[in-house]
Amino acid sequence: MGSEMCIRDRFDGLPHRLIFNDYIKKIDHSNPFTLLWISIGSAIKYKQLTQSSYKDLIKAFFAMLKGDDLTISQSVMSANSPAIIQKAMVEGFPEEGAMPSGQVAGIITNLPACEDLVLEIMSDFDQACSKLEGIRR
């Protein structure tokens, strides 16, 4: 039961290794106007997250447009990546945000419940402590 991985640059103009979910699918199939609309929604979320003023957001937007070869929506999305990632990774809504992944994410096949994982870690710790006690002098 591995996750489908993808590398996308429509997200914010830079290549990202992501877990392919409905949010990424929505971005992939969006036209430039829809991307801009998604970007504006992300900017509002980012404003709330950082408690920035609209003036700060507009200044950052124009600075990004001036400095990079990104589209308007990519410029807005790049500033909002933290809010989009937070939605999936911190708030626990993986289908409503982007989930960046490392090299091994695609080969994970065992997803235990949190309680089982914590119990396994504690058991491994106890076993390691027992082995260390045997080498004490």
Order of alpha helices (4+ residues) and beta strands (2+ residues): beta-beta-alpha-alpha-alpha-alpha-alpha
